[in-house]
Amino acid sequence: MGLRKYLGKIFKPAKEPELRELAALSLQDRWSSYPSVGLNAGRLAAIFREADQGSVRRQMELFEEMEEKDAHLSSLLATRKLAVLGLDYEVLPYARTPLDEQIAEVIGRLVYDIPNLEESFLDLLDALGKGFALVEVMWAVEEGRAKVTELRWIPQKKVIFGEDHEPRLLTSTSPWRGEEFPPWKVIYHRYKARSGYATRAGLLRVLGYLYLLKNYALKDWAAFNEVFGSPMRLGKYEPTATLTEREALKEAVRQLGTDAAGVISKNTDIEFIEAAGVHAATNPYEKMAEFCNREMSKAILGQTLTTDTYGATGTYAAAKVHGQVRRDLVQADAQALAHTLREQLLRPLVGFNFGWDRSVPWFRFRFEEQEDLKNLSEVYRNLATMGLPMDWEHVAERFGMPLGKSSRQKTKSGKTKKGEEADEAS
């Protein structure tokens, strides 16, 4: 067995996996310092500087709050994640050889038997927003075969990055510098949308200042509505009104703000003065929130037409183009996750069970675009009219239809009867 590389470290492969639990979650891990409370540009810059130096705890806590507090942002990230989770997946042999096919069959069965496999996909796709994600691999050895019993999520705030820019686990024995991960004990997924370090690669890092500006706008909008959202209630009384009548009028005006009811004398009057408020077409707070939402949509989905129109209209062709951008992102996310799973899940399964010199099967998400069956049928009909040989098994597969017995009858040359007639005519 030769030397192997794992998370930037060179090591000699072991015969059995690490069985002890590494990142046990405690009650303290649920606590948060809530860095978004009182957040301003200066505090946000300080949080980002800490992350640049490797301490990502406050940045990860901020990112968690951003997803919890911003409904639009949470919806966009969920769209990216769930689009990948909706794809079928499979384990394929490295090559069409009996040994590789046997390895793929065994490894595929071990992978499909992981109880929370698809839940761990969602945990690993959290790297889209935060830049990286980790799950701990819980190994077991039964009847001489290494298998995975669970994939357990590791909060990103339990990780610190050292001088080598590789993740290390913060533990009670090493709360500042962190401990290195044992080989094949965690699956570390990076979202690499651009060049740079993992601490700065997440989409939420890009959206930090937009989130701040949007919260400023919503806060000011709420304050404006509190002051000017309701009409001012002005009570008028006659000069001859007594002190008791004046107090009754004051109490009635106050009650109108909460109970919408009050009792006053006929000699007094209450006037409602509408505030010269900001109309919807010129509301600067709403405009700022809409602008931030559109920029978030561009950063996460690559377009805005399928999420936020705000009264704008678009053509069908433009919608198809925007949808294509969205499909490209889903395909890229699926390929990146498949590469991580192959290198950090399938590879140790093959190594521990078949040897480290064996080829590793492929892990693939099946990304198939929907076809226009009507247009496709016209294409096949035109080809058949031209007399081209038609493989009816292929046609039935494309349309997802069962193949009849008569369609299976071929001539010795492999052509259909209609193809033979076309040859004779020519």
Secondary structure, 3 states (H helix, E strand, C coil): CCCEEECCEEECCCCCCCCCCCCCCCHHHHCCCCCCCCCCHHHHHHHHHHHHCCECHHHHHHHHHHHHHCHHHHHHHHHHHHHHHCCEEEEECCCCCHHHHHHHHHHHHHHHCCCCHHHHHHHHCCHHHHCEEEEEEEEEEECCEEEEEEEEEECHHHEEECCCCCEEECCCCCCCCCECCCCCCEEEEECCCCCCCHHHCCHHHHCHHHHHHHHHHHHHHHHHHHHHCCCEEEEECCCCCCHHHHHHHHHHHHHHHHCCCCCCCCCCEEEEECCCCCCHHHCHHHHHHHHHHHHHHHHHHCCCCCCCCCCCCCCHHHHHHHHHHHHHHHHHHHHHHHHHHHHHHHHHHHHHHHCCCCCCCEEEEECCCCCCHHHHHHHHHHHHHCCCCCCHHHHHHHHCCCCCCHHHCCCCCCCCHHHHHHHHHC
